[in-house]
Structures are given as C-alpha cells and as structure tokens.
Amino acid sequence: MTQENNSLSLRLKGNWNELKGKIKQQYADLTDDDLLYVEGKEDELLGRLQQKTGKTKEEVKSWIDTL
C-alpha cells in the first residue's frame, strides 16, 4: 500500500461517518451502498464515487481531503 493510499485509508477509517454525511450533502443521489466503506477495499469505494460523481480517482481523493 502506498503512503497516499495508507493516508486515505486512515482518514476514511477514522472519520467515515462524518465524511459520509458531508458527501451525501453534496451528492444526494448517492446511496448507502455507494458509500459502503470496507477496510482494505478503499479502491472499490473510490471507484463507486468516481462513477457517480464523474470525477477522476485523484479528484475524488482530493475532494475527500477537503471535507
């Protein structure tokens, strides 16, 4: 796991419920299934967010970092 992915993983793991609420405020059409976080499967979560938001993987990561 790269340092960048590890950093994202720690952020998601520690604050996921708070982040999920902020994401839903910005993208109300995202479902709980879209926002399902499973430790070790961050790439799957990023992929779902990419599909639903139309952002690139790097854009999604940067966006999460600003929340």
N, C-alpha and C positions, 0 to 999 in steps of 0.2 A: 504494500500500500504506500503510495507516495505521501509526502508530508502534506501536500494540499488536500488529498482525499482524507487523510487522517484528521486534519483540522476540521474539515467539513463534517466528518463523522462525529467528532466530539461535540461540535456545535449542535448538530441535529439531535444527538442522544440527550444532551443536557437540557435543551430548550424546545423540544419538538412541539409540545402542546401550545406553547406561546407562539412559536413560528407558524404553526398550522392555522391558528386563528387569524394572524396577520395576512397570511396567504389567501385565506378564504375571503377576507375583506376586499382584497384586490381582484380576486378571480372567483366570484360567487358560483360559477358553474363547475368548479372542481368538487368532486365527491370525496367522501371519506375513503373510498377505495383508491382514488387517485393520490390521496395524501397519506396512504398507509406507509409507515416507516418501520422497517425491519432492520435491526442492527446487522451490518455486514452486507446489506443489499442497497446501499446508497445509490449506486448507479441505476438500479431499476426505478427508484423514486425520481431521480433526475430525468430519466427517460420519459416517465409519465408526465412530469412537469413540462418537459420540452414539447411533447406532443400537444398538450392542452394549451400552452401559452404561445407557442410558435417561436420561442427563444432558443438560442444555441445552448449547449451544455455549459459553456463558460459564462454566458449571460445569466443562466439560472443560478449558478454558483455565486456570481457577483451580486445578484438580486437578493439571494438568501442572506448574504453577508451584510446587506444594508438594512435588513429588517430588525 
